[in-house]
Amino acid sequence: MTERREQQPEMSVGELSRRAGVKASTVRFWDEHGLLRSRRTPGNQRRFDDVSLAQVRFIRWSQDVGASLDAIRDVLHKLPAGVAPGREVQERAARCWREHLDQESRELRARYQRLSQPWVPAASAEA
């Protein structure tokens, strides 16, 4: 199931990047591309809550298993605002991405098999 967390003080880009172990530019990129949800201060600085930290960890895990940013965004956007991805979300995503990897694996095996077959050039128009 998803996890609801008690509100903690908001974090800056630098604080979130430090706690999550990613570059600040990565946090900004993910925020700009809709993977994270930030709040802007009157001075236009991004602020993140503790849900964002869980989202960053989910994004990193997802990327490690080969999920695209679009696929990750789709999963995160299905969660209600303020709800961190938990174990159930990870397990569901893993099942979907396993199916995708299985399909890619089948396609790669078929391509590999075609490499073992002799190549026959097409008949030329000059012949």
The first five atom37 places (N, CA, C, CB, O) and aatype in JSON, in Angstrom:
{
  "aatype": [12, 16, 6, 1, 1, 6, 5, 5, 14, 6, 12, 15, 19, 7, 6, 10, 15, 1, 1, 0, 7, 19, 11, 0, 15, 16, 19, 1, 13, 17, 3, 6, 8, 7, 10, 10, 1, 15, 1, 1, 16, 14, 7, 2, 5, 1, 1, 13, 3, 3, 19, 15, 10, 0, 5, 19, 1, 13, 9, 1, 17, 15, 5, 3, 19, 7, 0, 15, 10, 3, 0, 9, 1, 3, 19, 10, 8, 11, 10, 14, 0, 7, 19, 0, 14, 7, 1, 6, 19, 5, 6, 1, 0, 0, 1, 4, 17, 1, 6, 8, 10, 3, 5, 6, 15, 1, 6, 10, 1, 0, 1, 18, 5, 1, 10, 15, 5, 14, 17, 19, 14, 0, 0, 15, 0, 6, 0],
  "atom_mask": [
    [1, 1, 1, 1, 1],
    [1, 1, 1, 1, 1],
    [1, 1, 1, 1, 1],
    [1, 1, 1, 1, 1],
    [1, 1, 1, 1, 1],
    [1, 1, 1, 1, 1],
    [1, 1, 1, 1, 1],
    [1, 1, 1, 1, 1],
    [1, 1, 1, 1, 1],
    [1, 1, 1, 1, 1],
    [1, 1, 1, 1, 1],
    [1, 1, 1, 1, 1],
    [1, 1, 1, 1, 1],
    [1, 1, 1, 0, 1],
    [1, 1, 1, 1, 1],
    [1, 1, 1, 1, 1],
    [1, 1, 1, 1, 1],
    [1, 1, 1, 1, 1],
    [1, 1, 1, 1, 1],
    [1, 1, 1, 1, 1],
    [1, 1, 1, 0, 1],
    [1, 1, 1, 1, 1],
    [1, 1, 1, 1, 1],
    [1, 1, 1, 1, 1],
    [1, 1, 1, 1, 1],
    [1, 1, 1, 1, 1],
    [1, 1, 1, 1, 1],
    [1, 1, 1, 1, 1],
    [1, 1, 1, 1, 1],
    [1, 1, 1, 1, 1],
    [1, 1, 1, 1, 1],
    [1, 1, 1, 1, 1],
    [1, 1, 1, 1, 1],
    [1, 1, 1, 0, 1],
    [1, 1, 1, 1, 1],
    [1, 1, 1, 1, 1],
    [1, 1, 1, 1, 1],
    [1, 1, 1, 1, 1],
    [1, 1, 1, 1, 1],
    [1, 1, 1, 1, 1],
    [1, 1, 1, 1, 1],
    [1, 1, 1, 1, 1],
    [1, 1, 1, 0, 1],
    [1, 1, 1, 1, 1],
    [1, 1, 1, 1, 1],
    [1, 1, 1, 1, 1],
    [1, 1, 1, 1, 1],
    [1, 1, 1, 1, 1],
    [1, 1, 1, 1, 1],
    [1, 1, 1, 1, 1],
    [1, 1, 1, 1, 1],
    [1, 1, 1, 1, 1],
    [1, 1, 1, 1, 1],
    [1, 1, 1, 1, 1],
    [1, 1, 1, 1, 1],
    [1, 1, 1, 1, 1],
    [1, 1, 1, 1, 1],
    [1, 1, 1, 1, 1],
    [1, 1, 1, 1, 1],
    [1, 1, 1, 1, 1],
    [1, 1, 1, 1, 1],
    [1, 1, 1, 1, 1],
    [1, 1, 1, 1, 1],
    [1, 1, 1, 1, 1],
    [1, 1, 1, 1, 1],
    [1, 1, 1, 0, 1],
    [1, 1, 1, 1, 1],
    [1, 1, 1, 1, 1],
    [1, 1, 1, 1, 1],
    [1, 1, 1, 1, 1],
    [1, 1, 1, 1, 1],
    [1, 1, 1, 1, 1],
    [1, 1, 1, 1, 1],
    [1, 1, 1, 1, 1],
    [1, 1, 1, 1, 1],
    [1, 1, 1, 1, 1],
    [1, 1, 1, 1, 1],
    [1, 1, 1, 1, 1],
    [1, 1, 1, 1, 1],
    [1, 1, 1, 1, 1],
    [1, 1, 1, 1, 1],
    [1, 1, 1, 0, 1],
    [1, 1, 1, 1, 1],
    [1, 1, 1, 1, 1],
    [1, 1, 1, 1, 1],
    [1, 1, 1, 0, 1],
    [1, 1, 1, 1, 1],
    [1, 1, 1, 1, 1],
    [1, 1, 1, 1, 1],
    [1, 1, 1, 1, 1],
    [1, 1, 1, 1, 1],
    [1, 1, 1, 1, 1],
    [1, 1, 1, 1, 1],
    [1, 1, 1, 1, 1],
    [1, 1, 1, 1, 1],
    [1, 1, 1, 1, 1],
    [1, 1, 1, 1, 1],
    [1, 1, 1, 1, 1],
    [1, 1, 1, 1, 1],
    [1, 1, 1, 1, 1],
    [1, 1, 1, 1, 1],
    [1, 1, 1, 1, 1],
    [1, 1, 1, 1, 1],
    [1, 1, 1, 1, 1],
    [1, 1, 1, 1, 1],
    [1, 1, 1, 1, 1],
    [1, 1, 1, 1, 1],
    [1, 1, 1, 1, 1],
    [1, 1, 1, 1, 1],
    [1, 1, 1, 1, 1],
    [1, 1, 1, 1, 1],
    [1, 1, 1, 1, 1],
    [1, 1, 1, 1, 1],
    [1, 1, 1, 1, 1],
    [1, 1, 1, 1, 1],
    [1, 1, 1, 1, 1],
    [1, 1, 1, 1, 1],
    [1, 1, 1, 1, 1],
    [1, 1, 1, 1, 1],
    [1, 1, 1, 1, 1],
    [1, 1, 1, 1, 1],
    [1, 1, 1, 1, 1],
    [1, 1, 1, 1, 1],
    [1, 1, 1, 1, 1],
    [1, 1, 1, 1, 1],
    [1, 1, 1, 1, 1],
    [1, 1, 1, 1, 1]
  ],
  "atom_positions": [
    [[0.85, -1.17, 0.0], [0.0, 0.0, 0.0], [0.89, 1.24, 0.0], [-0.96, 0.0, 1.22], [2.09, 1.14, 0.26]],
    [[0.33, 2.37, -0.28], [1.09, 3.62, -0.24], [1.22, 4.07, 1.2], [0.41, 4.72, -1.1], [0.46, 3.66, 2.07]],
    [[2.19, 4.91, 1.43], [2.46, 5.35, 2.79], [2.12, 6.81, 2.96], [3.92, 5.1, 3.16], [2.58, 7.65, 2.18]],
    [[1.33, 7.12, 3.97], [1.09, 8.51, 4.35], [2.09, 8.83, 5.44], [-0.41, 8.76, 4.83], [2.29, 8.05, 6.37]],
    [[2.72, 9.97, 5.32], [3.75, 10.33, 6.29], [3.37, 11.63, 6.97], [5.14, 10.45, 5.61], [2.69, 12.48, 6.39]],
    [[3.82, 11.78, 8.22], [3.61, 13.04, 8.91], [4.45, 14.11, 8.22], [3.98, 12.93, 10.41], [5.57, 13.86, 7.79]],
    [[3.89, 15.31, 8.13], [4.6, 16.4, 7.48], [5.86, 16.77, 8.26], [3.69, 17.62, 7.32], [5.82, 16.97, 9.47]],
    [[6.94, 16.84, 7.55], [8.21, 17.28, 8.11], [8.51, 18.64, 7.51], [9.35, 16.25, 7.81], [7.87, 19.04, 6.55]],
    [[9.47, 19.35, 8.06], [9.85, 20.63, 7.45], [10.26, 20.44, 6.0], [10.99, 21.28, 8.24], [10.82, 19.41, 5.63]],
    [[9.97, 21.44, 5.2], [10.31, 21.35, 3.78], [11.82, 21.42, 3.58], [9.63, 22.47, 3.0], [12.56, 21.97, 4.39]],
    [[12.24, 20.84, 2.45], [13.66, 20.81, 2.1], [13.9, 21.64, 0.86], [14.15, 19.35, 1.89], [13.04, 21.75, -0.02]],
    [[15.08, 22.21, 0.8], [15.52, 22.89, -0.42], [15.99, 21.84, -1.42], [16.66, 23.92, -0.11], [16.08, 20.65, -1.1]],
    [[16.29, 22.27, -2.63], [16.85, 21.37, -3.63], [18.13, 20.74, -3.09], [17.13, 22.13, -4.96], [18.33, 19.53, -3.21]],
    [[19.0, 21.56, -2.5], [20.27, 21.06, -1.97], [20.09, 20.04, -0.87], [0.0, 0.0, 0.0], [20.79, 19.03, -0.83]],
    [[19.15, 20.29, 0.04], [18.9, 19.36, 1.14], [18.34, 18.04, 0.61], [17.93, 19.98, 2.16], [18.77, 16.97, 1.04]],
    [[17.38, 18.11, -0.3], [16.82, 16.89, -0.87], [17.89, 16.11, -1.62], [15.65, 17.22, -1.8], [17.97, 14.89, -1.48]],
    [[18.7, 16.79, -2.4], [19.73, 16.09, -3.17], [20.75, 15.43, -2.23], [20.45, 17.06, -4.13], [21.19, 14.31, -2.48]],
    [[21.12, 16.12, -1.17], [22.07, 15.56, -0.21], [21.48, 14.33, 0.48], [22.46, 16.61, 0.84], [22.15, 13.3, 0.59]],
    [[20.24, 14.43, 0.94], [19.62, 13.31, 1.66], [19.33, 12.12, 0.74], [18.32, 13.77, 2.32], [19.36, 10.97, 1.18]],
    [[19.05, 12.4, -0.53], [18.72, 11.33, -1.46], [19.94, 10.78, -2.19], [17.71, 11.82, -2.46], [19.86, 9.71, -2.81]],
    [[21.06, 11.49, -2.13], [22.26, 11.02, -2.8], [22.24, 11.22, -4.31], [0.0, 0.0, 0.0], [22.82, 10.42, -5.05]],
    [[21.58, 12.29, -4.76], [21.57, 12.63, -6.18], [22.02, 14.08, -6.33], [20.14, 12.42, -6.82], [22.03, 14.84, -5.36]],
    [[22.41, 14.45, -7.55], [22.83, 15.81, -7.79], [21.64, 16.77, -7.73], [23.54, 15.91, -9.16], [20.51, 16.39, -8.03]],
    [[21.92, 18.0, -7.34], [20.86, 19.02, -7.31], [20.27, 19.23, -8.7], [21.41, 20.35, -6.76], [19.07, 19.45, -8.83]],
    [[21.11, 19.15, -9.72], [20.61, 19.32, -11.09], [19.63, 18.2, -11.45], [21.78, 19.34, -12.09], [18.7, 18.41, -12.24]],
    [[19.83, 17.02, -10.89], [18.92, 15.89, -11.13], [17.57, 16.17, -10.49], [19.51, 14.57, -10.59], [16.53, 15.92, -11.1]],
    [[17.59, 16.69, -9.26], [16.33, 17.04, -8.58], [15.58, 18.09, -9.4], [16.62, 17.58, -7.14], [14.37, 17.97, -9.61]],
    [[16.3, 19.1, -9.87], [15.65, 20.15, -10.68], [15.07, 19.56, -11.97], [16.67, 21.27, -11.03], [13.95, 19.88, -12.36]],
    [[15.84, 18.69, -12.62], [15.39, 18.07, -13.87], [14.11, 17.27, -13.62], [16.49, 17.16, -14.45], [13.13, 17.43, -14.36]],
    [[14.11, 16.41, -12.6], [12.93, 15.6, -12.3], [11.74, 16.47, -11.94], [13.24, 14.63, -11.17], [10.61, 16.15, -12.31]],
    [[11.97, 17.57, -11.23], [10.89, 18.48, -10.89], [10.34, 19.14, -12.15], [11.39, 19.56, -9.89], [9.12, 19.22, -12.34]],
    [[11.22, 19.61, -13.01], [10.79, 20.27, -14.26], [10.04, 19.32, -15.19], [12.0, 20.84, -14.99], [9.2, 19.75, -15.97]],
    [[10.35, 18.02, -15.1], [9.71, 17.05, -15.98], [8.58, 16.27, -15.3], [10.75, 16.07, -16.49], [8.14, 15.24, -15.8]],
    [[8.11, 16.78, -14.18], [6.91, 16.25, -13.56], [7.04, 14.97, -12.76], [0.0, 0.0, 0.0], [6.04, 14.32, -12.46]],
    [[8.27, 14.59, -12.42], [8.43, 13.4, -11.59], [8.33, 13.73, -10.1], [9.77, 12.74, -11.89], [7.95, 12.87, -9.3]],
    [[8.66, 14.93, -9.74], [8.56, 15.41, -8.37], [7.58, 16.58, -8.33], [9.96, 15.83, -7.8], [7.34, 17.24, -9.34]],
    [[7.03, 16.82, -7.16], [6.15, 17.96, -6.97], [6.79, 18.89, -5.94], [4.72, 17.51, -6.52], [7.02, 18.51, -4.79]],
    [[7.06, 20.08, -6.37], [7.64, 21.05, -5.44], [6.67, 22.2, -5.22], [8.98, 21.57, -5.97], [5.72, 22.41, -5.98]],
    [[6.93, 22.92, -4.18], [6.22, 24.16, -3.9], [7.22, 25.29, -4.1], [5.61, 24.17, -2.43], [8.4, 25.13, -3.78]],
    [[6.78, 26.4, -4.64], [7.67, 27.55, -4.84], [7.44, 28.57, -3.73], [7.43, 28.21, -6.24], [6.31, 28.87, -3.35]],
    [[8.55, 29.09, -3.22], [8.48, 30.14, -2.22], [8.2, 31.46, -2.93], [9.8, 30.22, -1.38], [8.26, 31.53, -4.15]],
    [[7.89, 32.52, -2.16], [7.71, 33.83, -2.8], [8.97, 34.26, -3.57], [7.37, 34.89, -1.74], [8.86, 35.03, -4.52]],
    [[10.13, 33.78, -3.18], [11.39, 34.06, -3.88], [11.65, 33.09, -5.03], [0.0, 0.0, 0.0], [12.74, 33.1, -5.6]],
    [[10.66, 32.27, -5.37], [10.71, 31.31, -6.48], [11.69, 30.16, -6.25], [11.07, 32.03, -7.74], [12.17, 29.56, -7.22]],
    [[11.98, 29.84, -5.01], [12.83, 28.69, -4.7], [11.95, 27.46, -4.52], [13.68, 28.95, -3.43], [10.85, 27.54, -3.97]],
    [[12.45, 26.33, -4.98], [11.71, 25.07, -4.84], [11.81, 24.58, -3.4], [12.26, 24.0, -5.82], [12.85, 24.7, -2.75]],
    [[10.72, 24.02, -2.92], [10.69, 23.38, -1.62], [10.02, 22.02, -1.78], [9.96, 24.26, -0.55], [9.01, 21.89, -2.47]],
    [[10.6, 21.01, -1.11], [10.12, 19.64, -1.21], [9.79, 19.12, 0.18], [11.17, 18.73, -1.9], [10.38, 19.54, 1.18]],
    [[8.83, 18.21, 0.23], [8.51, 17.58, 1.51], [9.13, 16.19, 1.58], [6.97, 17.51, 1.72], [9.84, 15.77, 0.67]],
    [[8.85, 15.49, 2.67], [9.45, 14.17, 2.83], [8.92, 13.14, 1.84], [9.22, 13.67, 4.24], [9.58, 12.13, 1.59]],
    [[7.74, 13.38, 1.27], [7.22, 12.5, 0.23], [8.17, 12.54, -0.98], [5.77, 12.92, -0.19], [8.39, 11.52, -1.64]],
    [[8.72, 13.71, -1.25], [9.65, 13.85, -2.38], [10.88, 12.97, -2.19], [10.08, 15.32, -2.54], [11.41, 12.43, -3.15]],
    [[11.33, 12.83, -0.96], [12.48, 11.98, -0.69], [12.15, 10.53, -1.05], [12.91, 12.08, 0.79], [12.98, 9.84, -1.65]],
    [[10.97, 10.06, -0.68], [10.55, 8.71, -1.04], [10.4, 8.59, -2.56], [9.22, 8.35, -0.35], [10.73, 7.55, -3.13]],
    [[9.92, 9.63, -3.2], [9.77, 9.6, -4.66], [11.14, 9.51, -5.34], [9.02, 10.84, -5.16], [11.3, 8.77, -6.31]],
    [[12.11, 10.26, -4.84], [13.46, 10.2, -5.41], [14.02, 8.79, -5.28], [14.4, 11.21, -4.73], [14.62, 8.27, -6.22]],
    [[13.83, 8.18, -4.15], [14.32, 6.81, -3.95], [13.62, 5.85, -4.89], [14.11, 6.37, -2.49], [14.24, 4.93, -5.42]],
    [[12.31, 6.05, -5.1], [11.56, 5.22, -6.04], [12.06, 5.43, -7.47], [10.06, 5.52, -5.94], [12.21, 4.47, -8.23]],
    [[12.31, 6.67, -7.84], [12.82, 6.99, -9.18], [14.16, 6.31, -9.41], [12.95, 8.52, -9.38], [14.39, 5.69, -10.44]],
    [[15.05, 6.43, -8.44], [16.38, 5.82, -8.58], [16.28, 4.31, -8.72], [17.27, 6.17, -7.37], [16.95, 3.72, -9.57]],
    [[15.46, 3.67, -7.89], [15.26, 2.22, -7.98], [14.7, 1.86, -9.35], [14.31, 1.73, -6.86], [15.16, 0.91, -9.98]],
    [[13.71, 2.62, -9.8], [13.07, 2.36, -11.09], [14.06, 2.48, -12.24], [11.91, 3.3, -11.3], [14.06, 1.65, -13.15]],
    [[14.89, 3.5, -12.19], [15.9, 3.66, -13.23], [16.91, 2.52, -13.19], [16.62, 5.0, -13.08], [17.37, 2.06, -14.23]],
    [[17.26, 2.06, -12.0], [18.21, 0.95, -11.87], [17.7, -0.32, -12.53], [18.5, 0.68, -10.4], [18.5, -1.13, -13.0]],
    [[16.37, -0.5, -12.57], [15.82, -1.69, -13.2], [15.43, -1.43, -14.66], [14.61, -2.19, -12.42], [14.84, -2.28, -15.31]],
    [[15.76, -0.23, -15.15], [15.58, 0.06, -16.57], [14.29, 0.72, -16.97], [0.0, 0.0, 0.0], [13.99, 0.81, -18.16]],
    [[13.51, 1.19, -16.02], [12.26, 1.88, -16.36], [12.56, 3.25, -16.96], [11.34, 2.02, -15.12], [13.51, 3.92, -16.55]],
    [[11.75, 3.65, -17.91], [11.91, 4.97, -18.52], [11.33, 6.04, -17.6], [11.23, 5.01, -19.92], [10.5, 5.75, -16.73]],
    [[11.76, 7.27, -17.8], [11.21, 8.36, -17.0], [9.71, 8.52, -17.25], [11.93, 9.68, -17.32], [8.96, 8.85, -16.33]],
    [[9.27, 8.28, -18.48], [7.84, 8.36, -18.76], [7.06, 7.32, -17.97], [7.58, 8.17, -20.26], [6.0, 7.63, -17.42]],
    [[7.57, 6.1, -17.9], [6.9, 5.05, -17.14], [6.88, 5.37, -15.65], [7.58, 3.69, -17.38], [5.88, 5.14, -14.97]],
    [[7.98, 5.9, -15.15], [8.07, 6.26, -13.73], [7.08, 7.39, -13.43], [9.51, 6.7, -13.36], [6.37, 7.35, -12.42]],
    [[7.03, 8.38, -14.3], [6.1, 9.51, -14.13], [4.67, 9.0, -14.08], [6.27, 10.55, -15.27], [3.87, 9.44, -13.25]],
    [[4.33, 8.06, -14.97], [2.98, 7.52, -14.99], [2.61, 6.88, -13.65], [2.83, 6.49, -16.11], [1.51, 7.08, -13.15]],
    [[3.54, 6.12, -13.08], [3.29, 5.49, -11.78], [3.1, 6.55, -10.71], [4.45, 4.53, -11.4], [2.15, 6.5, -9.93]],
    [[4.0, 7.52, -10.66], [3.94, 8.55, -9.61], [2.69, 9.41, -9.73], [5.18, 9.43, -9.67], [2.14, 9.85, -8.72]],
    [[2.23, 9.66, -10.96], [1.05, 10.51, -11.14], [-0.24, 9.8, -10.75], [0.97, 10.96, -12.58], [-1.27, 10.45, -10.59]],
    [[-0.2, 8.49, -10.6], [-1.38, 7.76, -10.17], [-1.57, 7.83, -8.65], [-1.29, 6.3, -10.6], [-2.64, 7.5, -8.13]],
    [[-0.54, 8.26, -7.96], [-0.64, 8.4, -6.51], [-1.29, 9.73, -6.15], [0.76, 8.27, -5.85], [-1.03, 10.74, -6.81]],
    [[-2.11, 9.75, -5.12], [-2.66, 11.03, -4.68], [-1.55, 11.95, -4.17], [-3.73, 10.81, -3.57], [-0.52, 11.48, -3.68]],
    [[-1.77, 13.24, -4.29], [-0.78, 14.21, -3.79], [-0.54, 13.94, -2.3], [-1.27, 15.69, -4.02], [-1.48, 13.68, -1.54]],
    [[0.71, 14.01, -1.91], [1.06, 13.82, -0.51], [1.23, 12.37, -0.09], [0.0, 0.0, 0.0], [1.45, 12.09, 1.09]],
    [[1.12, 11.44, -1.03], [1.26, 10.02, -0.71], [2.55, 9.51, -1.34], [0.03, 9.2, -1.21], [2.77, 9.64, -2.54]],
    [[3.39, 8.94, -0.51], [4.68, 8.42, -0.96], [4.52, 7.03, -1.54], [5.7, 8.4, 0.19], [3.68, 6.25, -1.08]],
    [[5.31, 6.69, -2.56], [5.26, 5.33, -3.08], [5.8, 4.36, -2.03], [6.06, 5.21, -4.4], [6.9, 4.54, -1.51]],
    [[5.03, 3.35, -1.74], [5.43, 2.36, -0.75], [5.71, 1.01, -1.38], [0.0, 0.0, 0.0], [5.88, 0.91, -2.6]],
    [[5.76, -0.01, -0.57], [6.09, -1.36, -1.01], [5.11, -1.87, -2.07], [6.1, -2.31, 0.19], [5.52, -2.48, -3.05]],
    [[3.81, -1.62, -1.87], [2.81, -2.12, -2.83], [3.01, -1.48, -4.21], [1.38, -1.83, -2.31], [2.9, -2.15, -5.23]],
    [[3.29, -0.19, -4.23], [3.53, 0.5, -5.5], [4.77, -0.08, -6.17], [3.7, 2.03, -5.28], [4.76, -0.31, -7.38]],
    [[5.81, -0.31, -5.4], [7.04, -0.88, -5.95], [6.77, -2.27, -6.52], [8.14, -0.96, -4.86], [7.26, -2.59, -7.61]],
    [[6.02, -3.09, -5.82], [5.73, -4.44, -6.29], [4.9, -4.42, -7.57], [5.0, -5.24, -5.2], [5.16, -5.2, -8.48]],
    [[3.9, -3.55, -7.65], [3.09, -3.45, -8.87], [3.93, -2.97, -10.04], [1.9, -2.49, -8.65], [3.84, -3.52, -11.14]],
    [[4.74, -1.95, -9.8], [5.62, -1.44, -10.86], [6.57, -2.53, -11.32], [6.4, -0.2, -10.37], [6.81, -2.68, -12.52]],
    [[7.12, -3.28, -10.37], [8.07, -4.34, -10.72], [7.41, -5.38, -11.61], [8.62, -4.99, -9.45], [8.03, -5.86, -12.56]],
    [[6.16, -5.76, -11.32], [5.45, -6.73, -12.16], [5.29, -6.2, -13.58], [4.07, -7.07, -11.56], [5.54, -6.93, -14.55]],
    [[4.88, -4.95, -13.72], [4.71, -4.35, -15.05], [6.03, -4.29, -15.79], [4.09, -2.95, -14.94], [6.1, -4.63, -16.97]],
    [[7.08, -3.85, -15.11], [8.37, -3.68, -15.77], [9.0, -5.04, -16.08], [9.31, -2.85, -14.9], [9.74, -5.16, -17.06]],
    [[8.71, -6.06, -15.27], [9.18, -7.41, -15.58], [8.57, -7.89, -16.9], [8.83, -8.39, -14.44], [9.26, -8.46, -17.74]],
    [[7.27, -7.63, -17.07], [6.6, -8.01, -18.32], [7.26, -7.29, -19.5], [5.09, -7.67, -18.25], [7.49, -7.9, -20.55]],
    [[7.54, -6.02, -19.34], [8.19, -5.26, -20.4], [9.58, -5.83, -20.7], [8.29, -3.76, -20.01], [9.95, -5.99, -21.86]],
    [[10.35, -6.13, -19.67], [11.68, -6.71, -19.86], [11.6, -8.09, -20.51], [12.42, -6.81, -18.53], [12.44, -8.44, -21.34]],
    [[10.59, -8.87, -20.13], [10.41, -10.19, -20.76], [10.17, -10.04, -22.26], [9.23, -10.95, -20.11], [10.73, -10.79, -23.06]],
    [[9.34, -9.07, -22.64], [9.07, -8.83, -24.05], [10.34, -8.39, -24.77], [7.95, -7.78, -24.22], [10.64, -8.88, -25.86]],
    [[11.09, -7.47, -24.18], [12.35, -7.03, -24.78], [13.32, -8.19, -24.93], [12.99, -5.92, -23.93], [14.02, -8.3, -25.94]],
    [[13.35, -9.06, -23.93], [14.25, -10.22, -23.97], [13.86, -11.15, -25.12], [14.2, -10.98, -22.63], [14.74, -11.63, -25.84]],
    [[12.58, -11.4, -25.3], [12.13, -12.24, -26.42], [12.53, -11.62, -27.75], [10.6, -12.44, -26.37], [12.99, -12.32, -28.66]],
    [[12.36, -10.3, -27.87], [12.72, -9.62, -29.11], [14.23, -9.68, -29.36], [12.26, -8.16, -29.08], [14.65, -9.87, -30.5]],
    [[15.02, -9.53, -28.33], [16.48, -9.62, -28.49], [16.91, -11.03, -28.89], [17.18, -9.21, -27.2], [17.78, -11.19, -29.74]],
    [[16.28, -12.05, -28.28], [16.62, -13.43, -28.65], [16.29, -13.69, -30.11], [15.86, -14.42, -27.75], [17.05, -14.36, -30.81]],
    [[15.16, -13.17, -30.59], [14.79, -13.36, -32.0], [15.78, -12.64, -32.91], [13.35, -12.84, -32.26], [16.15, -13.18, -33.96]],
    [[16.22, -11.46, -32.54], [17.21, -10.74, -33.34], [18.54, -11.49, -33.33], [17.4, -9.3, -32.81], [19.21, -11.57, -34.36]],
    [[18.9, -12.03, -32.19], [20.14, -12.79, -32.08], [20.09, -14.02, -33.0], [20.39, -13.23, -30.61], [21.06, -14.34, -33.68]],
    [[18.95, -14.68, -33.01], [18.78, -15.86, -33.88], [18.93, -15.46, -35.35], [17.4, -16.52, -33.64], [19.54, -16.2, -36.13]],
    [[18.39, -14.32, -35.73], [18.51, -13.86, -37.12], [19.96, -13.61, -37.5], [17.69, -12.6, -37.34], [20.32, -13.75, -38.66]],
    [[20.79, -13.24, -36.54], [22.21, -13.04, -36.82], [22.9, -14.35, -37.19], [22.91, -12.41, -35.6], [23.91, -14.35, -37.9]],
    [[22.37, -15.45, -36.72], [22.95, -16.76, -37.02], [22.54, -17.29, -38.39], [22.55, -17.75, -35.95], [23.13, -18.25, -38.88]],
    [[21.56, -16.68, -38.98], [21.07, -17.14, -40.28], [21.9, -16.51, -41.4], [19.58, -16.8, -40.47], [22.37, -15.38, -41.27]],
    [[22.08, -17.26, -42.49], [22.88, -16.68, -43.59], [22.16, -15.48, -44.21], [23.16, -17.75, -44.68], [20.93, -15.44, -44.3]],
    [[22.94, -14.56, -44.62], [22.4, -13.36, -45.25], [22.36, -13.59, -46.75], [23.24, -12.1, -44.9], [23.35, -14.0, -47.35]],
    [[21.23, -13.32, -47.34], [21.07, -13.46, -48.77], [20.73, -12.09, -49.34], [19.97, -14.53, -49.14], [19.67, -11.54, -49.06]],
    [[21.64, -11.53, -50.12], [21.35, -10.2, -50.66], [20.18, -10.27, -51.63], [22.6, -9.61, -51.37], [19.93, -11.28, -52.28]],
    [[19.46, -9.16, -51.71], [18.33, -9.08, -52.64], [18.88, -9.09, -54.07], [17.46, -7.8, -52.37], [19.96, -8.58, -54.33]],
    [[18.13, -9.67, -54.98], [18.55, -9.69, -56.38], [18.61, -8.26, -56.88], [17.58, -10.56, -57.27], [17.68, -7.48, -56.67]],
    [[19.68, -7.94, -57.54], [19.81, -6.58, -58.05], [19.04, -6.42, -59.35], [21.28, -6.22, -58.26], [18.79, -7.4, -60.05]],
    [[18.66, -5.22, -59.66], [17.9, -4.93, -60.88], [18.78, -5.12, -62.11], [17.35, -3.49, -60.84], [18.26, -5.3, -63.21]],
    [[20.11, -5.09, -61.95], [21.03, -5.23, -63.07], [21.22, -6.67, -63.51], [22.36, -4.64, -62.71], [21.67, -6.91, -64.62]],
    [[20.88, -7.62, -62.67], [21.14, -9.03, -62.98], [20.26, -9.62, -64.03], [21.0, -9.83, -61.77], [20.4, -10.8, -64.36]]
  ]
}
